[in-house]
Amino acid sequence: MFSSVLTGTASGLSVTAVAICVAASLVSGMILSLTYRKCEHATKSFLLTIALMPLIVQLIILMVNGNLGVGVAVAGSFSLVKFRSLPGKASDILIVFASMCLGLATGMGYAVLAVAASAVIAILYAVLSMTPVLNSDASYRSLRITVPEDLDYIEVFDDIFSTYTVKAEEQAVRTINLGTMYQVTYDIRLKDQSKEKELLDAIRVRNGNLPVISSRAATVAAEL
C-alpha cells in the first residue's frame, strides 16, 4: 500500500508514475494549506506556498534521483531559504517543514503515504489547535517601559511589581531617542489579569507618563 510507484531513475520514469506523484503532491499541499487557513491567520501568498511546495520539492527530488552528490547539494540549498517578510510564527516553520517532507515523500514515489500523512498531520494540527490544554498562560506579559535618563530604573518599579505581579525579570535595556531615554523590557506574570490597567497606571505615574507597552512575550521577542 505504501510502496513507491517509481521504479527507475529520472531517465526512465513513466508518465503515469510521475502524474500520480504530482497529483499526490497537490492533494497533500492543499490539505495542509486548507487546514492552516482554518486554524491560523495566514496570507494568501503563504497558503499558496504551502499548497505548491510539495510539488516543487518533488520535482527537485525526481531530477536528482540516483545522484548522491547532487542530492547533498540540493539539501544544502534548502538552508538558504529564509523568510523575507515579517517575522514568522513557530507554526509557520512547522507547516513549511511538513510541506517539504511531503514533497520528499512524493519525490521518492510514496504517493499514498504522502496523502495519508498529510491527512494525519492536518487532523492532529486541527485537534491540538482547539485543545485548551496547550493554550499559553494569559497571565504572562512582556512589559516595555520608557524611562528618562535621569531616572534610576534598577529598583524604581520593584514595589509596583511586588504588588501586581508574581514575578518580574528584567530582560533587556536599550537607549532610545538619541540616548535621552531608556527602554527597559521585563518578563512578568500578573497576579490578577483584571488589574493590568492599574499596573500600567502606577508605572506611568513613576516614569513621568512616558510610553508603557504590555504585550504577549512572543510578540515582543519577535519585534526585538
C-alpha positions as CSV (number, residue, x, y, z in Angstrom):
1,M,0.0,0.0,0.0
2,F,2.8,2.4,0.9
3,S,5.2,1.1,-1.7
4,S,6.8,3.5,-4.2
5,V,5.2,4.0,-7.6
6,L,8.6,4.9,-9.1
7,T,10.6,2.0,-10.5
8,G,13.5,3.8,-12.3
9,T,15.7,6.8,-12.4
10,A,14.9,10.2,-13.8
11,S,15.7,8.9,-17.3
12,G,13.3,6.0,-17.1
13,L,10.2,7.4,-15.3
14,S,6.8,6.6,-16.7
15,V,4.3,9.4,-17.4
16,T,1.7,7.6,-15.3
17,A,4.0,7.3,-12.2
18,V,5.0,11.0,-12.4
19,A,1.4,12.0,-12.8
20,I,0.4,10.1,-9.7
21,C,3.2,11.8,-7.7
22,V,2.2,15.2,-9.0
23,A,-1.4,14.6,-8.1
24,A,-0.4,13.3,-4.6
25,S,1.8,16.4,-4.1
26,L,-1.0,18.8,-5.0
27,V,-3.6,17.0,-2.8
28,S,-1.2,16.8,0.1
29,G,-0.3,20.5,-0.2
30,M,-4.0,21.6,-0.4
31,I,-4.8,19.5,2.7
32,L,-2.1,21.3,4.7
33,S,-3.0,24.7,3.2
34,L,-6.7,24.5,3.9
35,T,-6.1,23.2,7.4
36,Y,-3.7,26.0,8.2
37,R,-6.2,28.5,6.7
38,K,-8.8,27.2,9.1
39,C,-6.7,27.2,12.2
40,E,-4.4,30.2,11.8
41,H,-4.4,33.7,10.2
42,A,-2.3,33.5,7.1
43,T,-1.9,35.5,3.9
44,K,-2.9,34.1,0.5
45,S,0.7,34.1,-0.7
46,F,1.7,31.9,2.3
47,L,-1.1,29.5,1.7
48,L,-0.2,29.2,-1.9
49,T,3.4,28.5,-0.9
50,I,2.2,25.6,1.3
51,A,0.0,24.2,-1.4
52,L,2.7,24.2,-4.1
53,M,5.8,23.4,-2.1
54,P,5.3,19.6,-2.1
55,L,5.2,19.7,-5.9
56,I,8.3,21.8,-6.2
57,V,10.3,19.7,-3.8
58,Q,9.0,16.5,-5.5
59,L,10.3,17.8,-8.9
60,I,13.7,18.6,-7.4
61,I,14.0,15.1,-5.9
62,L,12.9,13.5,-9.2
63,M,15.6,15.4,-11.0
64,V,18.4,14.3,-8.6
65,N,17.2,10.8,-8.1
66,G,20.1,8.4,-8.0
67,N,22.8,11.1,-7.8
68,L,24.1,11.3,-4.3
69,G,26.3,14.3,-4.9
70,V,23.6,16.4,-6.4
71,G,21.2,15.3,-3.7
72,V,23.5,16.6,-1.0
73,A,23.9,19.9,-2.8
74,V,20.2,20.3,-3.1
75,A,19.7,19.5,0.6
76,G,22.3,22.3,1.4
77,S,20.4,24.8,-0.8
78,F,17.3,24.4,1.4
79,S,19.2,26.0,4.2
80,L,19.4,29.2,2.1
81,V,15.7,29.6,2.0
82,K,14.6,32.2,4.5
83,F,11.5,34.3,5.2
84,R,12.0,37.7,3.7
85,S,8.8,39.3,5.1
86,L,7.5,39.9,8.6
87,P,8.8,37.7,11.4
88,G,7.1,34.3,11.1
89,K,5.4,32.3,13.9
90,A,6.6,28.9,15.1
91,S,3.6,27.4,13.4
92,D,4.7,28.8,10.1
93,I,8.0,27.0,10.3
94,L,6.2,23.8,11.3
95,I,3.8,23.8,8.3
96,V,6.6,24.7,5.9
97,F,8.7,21.8,7.2
98,A,5.8,19.4,6.9
99,S,5.1,20.6,3.4
100,M,8.7,19.9,2.4
101,C,8.6,16.5,4.0
102,L,5.5,15.6,1.9
103,G,7.4,16.7,-1.2
104,L,10.3,14.4,-0.3
105,A,7.8,11.5,0.1
106,T,6.1,12.1,-3.3
107,G,9.5,12.7,-4.9
108,M,10.5,9.2,-3.8
109,G,7.3,7.8,-5.2
110,Y,5.4,7.2,-1.9
111,A,2.2,8.9,-3.1
112,V,-0.3,7.1,-0.9
113,L,1.9,7.6,2.1
114,A,2.2,11.3,1.4
115,V,-1.6,11.8,1.2
116,A,-2.2,9.7,4.3
117,A,0.5,11.6,6.2
118,S,-0.9,15.0,5.2
119,A,-4.4,13.9,6.4
120,V,-3.0,12.7,9.7
121,I,-0.9,15.9,10.2
122,A,-4.0,18.1,9.3
123,I,-6.2,16.2,11.8
124,L,-3.6,16.4,14.6
125,Y,-2.9,20.1,13.9
126,A,-6.6,21.0,13.9
127,V,-7.4,19.0,17.1
128,L,-4.4,20.3,19.0
129,S,-5.1,23.8,17.9
130,M,-8.5,23.6,19.6
131,T,-7.2,21.8,22.7
132,P,-7.3,24.3,25.6
133,V,-4.6,22.3,27.5
134,L,-2.0,23.7,25.1
135,N,-3.1,27.3,25.3
136,S,-0.5,29.8,26.6
137,D,-0.8,31.2,30.1
138,A,-2.5,34.6,29.5
139,S,-1.1,36.0,32.8
140,Y,2.4,36.2,31.2
141,R,3.3,39.6,29.7
142,S,6.3,41.3,28.2
143,L,6.5,44.8,29.5
144,R,8.4,47.6,27.8
145,I,8.8,50.8,29.9
146,T,10.3,54.0,28.6
147,V,12.1,56.0,31.3
148,P,14.0,59.3,31.3
149,E,17.8,59.1,31.5
150,D,17.8,60.8,35.0
151,L,15.5,58.1,36.5
152,D,17.3,55.0,38.0
153,Y,15.3,52.2,36.5
154,I,17.1,49.4,38.5
155,E,14.8,49.4,41.6
156,V,12.3,52.2,40.9
157,F,9.5,49.8,39.9
158,D,10.2,47.0,42.4
159,D,7.4,48.0,44.8
160,I,4.9,48.1,41.9
161,F,5.9,44.7,40.6
162,S,5.6,43.2,44.1
163,T,2.0,44.5,44.3
164,Y,0.8,43.4,40.9
165,T,3.0,40.6,39.7
166,V,4.0,37.1,40.8
167,K,7.5,37.7,39.2
168,A,9.2,40.3,37.1
169,E,12.5,39.7,35.4
170,E,14.5,42.3,33.5
171,Q,15.4,41.0,30.0
172,A,16.9,43.9,28.1
173,V,17.8,47.6,28.3
174,R,18.4,49.9,25.3
175,T,18.8,53.6,24.8
176,I,16.3,55.5,22.5
177,N,15.6,59.0,21.3
178,L,19.3,59.7,20.7
179,G,20.2,58.5,24.2
180,T,17.9,60.8,26.1
181,M,15.7,57.9,27.3
182,Y,16.0,54.2,28.2
183,Q,13.6,51.4,27.2
184,V,13.6,48.5,29.7
185,T,11.9,45.2,28.9
186,Y,10.6,42.9,31.6
187,D,9.0,39.5,31.5
188,I,6.2,39.5,34.1
189,R,3.4,37.3,35.4
190,L,0.4,39.1,36.6
191,K,-1.3,38.2,39.9
192,D,-4.7,39.3,38.6
193,Q,-5.2,40.0,34.9
194,S,-8.1,42.3,35.7
195,K,-5.6,44.7,37.3
196,E,-3.4,45.1,34.4
197,K,-4.6,48.7,33.8
198,E,-3.8,49.6,37.5
199,L,-0.3,48.3,36.9
200,L,0.2,50.4,33.8
201,D,-1.2,53.5,35.6
202,A,1.1,53.0,38.5
203,I,4.1,52.7,36.2
204,R,3.0,55.8,34.2
205,V,3.0,57.9,37.4
206,R,6.5,56.7,38.2
207,N,8.1,57.2,34.7
208,G,6.6,60.6,34.0
209,N,3.7,59.4,31.8
210,L,6.1,58.1,29.1
211,P,5.0,55.1,26.9
212,V,4.4,51.8,28.6
213,I,3.7,48.7,26.4
214,S,2.3,45.5,27.7
215,S,2.1,42.6,25.2
216,R,2.5,38.8,24.9
217,A,6.1,37.8,25.4
218,A,6.4,36.1,22.0
219,T,5.2,39.2,20.1
220,V,7.7,41.5,21.7
221,A,10.6,39.0,21.3
222,A,9.9,38.9,17.5
223,E,9.9,42.7,17.3
224,L,13.2,43.0,19.2
